[in-house]
Amino acid sequence: MSQLLKLNDVEGRVCLKRAKIYALIETGDFPSPVKLTPGRSVWLADDIDGWINQRALESRKSVGGNDDR
């Protein structure tokens, strides 16, 4: 079972502020929260960790493709 994270926990984990997180959610580029009650939304830690890992993989891809020297 994945740990549940509040928004301030997510902000600290991904080093982004609330406005940027919600902007990324709107464009489909960040995991959406889970609505627990009308006043409480949380994120699954597994979803956030997956997003972080995906960003890391993408940032490490070589620019310009394969270099066979």
Secondary structure, 3 states (H helix, E strand, C coil): CCCEECHHHHHHHHCCCHHHHHHHHHCCCCCCCEEEECCEEEEEHHHHHHHHHHHHHHHHCCCCCCCCC
